[in-house]
Amino acid sequence: MSCLFCKMATGEIPVEFLMNSDRIFAIADIAPQAPIHILIIPKIHQESAAGLAGSDPQLLAEMFKVAGELAKTYGLDGYRSVFNTGESAGQSVFHAHLHLLGGRPFAWPPG
């Protein structure tokens, strides 16, 4: 499989894990949009959050639980969690992943 995140999950591409379990791992984003920008990634391949919700909704819930745990670990008093779905929404790696952003104030709408 040519999926970047799948290769990270299997160790084919070495990465520094911020968190790693049997079903999920987390890494720092390589192009951070906030002082804290972490990607929370399921180890199974699913192209989008919608697909993941259909195939394994419990895993989707686990990803949000991990986001809360990481936010606490990094001392965030608030954070934004984002799934980009589809190219027009900014998704560049077509493997579902949750962005955890924090460490600065955010505006609304996000733009």
Residue pairs with C-beta under 8 A, 6 or more apart in sequence:
1 7
1 45
3 45
3 93
3 94
3 95
4 13
4 93
4 95
5 41
5 45
5 93
5 95
5 97
6 45
6 95
7 13
8 15
8 25
8 27
8 41
9 25
9 41
9 43
15 25
15 27
16 27
16 28
17 25
17 26
17 27
18 26
18 27
18 28
18 38
18 70
19 25
19 26
19 40
19 66
19 69
19 70
20 26
21 66
22 43
23 42
23 43
23 44
23 59
23 62
24 40
24 41
24 42
24 43
24 59
24 62
24 63
24 66
25 40
25 41
25 43
26 38
26 39
26 40
26 41
26 66
26 70
26 100
27 38
27 39
27 41
28 37
28 38
28 39
29 37
29 38
29 39
29 99
33 99
33 101
34 80
34 101
34 102
34 103
34 104
34 106
35 102
35 103
35 104
36 74
36 76
36 79
36 100
36 101
36 102
36 103
37 99
37 100
37 101
38 70
38 74
38 99
38 100
39 97
39 98
39 99
39 100
40 63
40 66
40 67
40 70
40 97
40 98
40 99
40 100
41 95
41 96
41 97
41 98
42 52
42 56
42 59
42 63
42 96
42 97
44 55
44 56
44 59
45 95
46 52
46 55
46 56
46 95
46 96
47 94
47 95
47 96
48 83
48 85
48 86
48 91
48 94
48 96
49 60
49 83
49 85
49 96
49 98
50 85
51 96
52 59
52 60
52 96
53 60
63 98
64 81
64 98
67 79
67 81
67 98
67 100
70 100
71 79
71 100
71 102
74 102
74 103
76 102
76 103
78 102
79 100
79 101
79 102
80 99
80 100
80 101
80 102
80 106
80 110
81 98
81 99
81 100
81 101
82 98
82 99
82 101
82 110
83 96
83 97
83 98
83 99
84 90
84 91
84 92
84 99
85 91
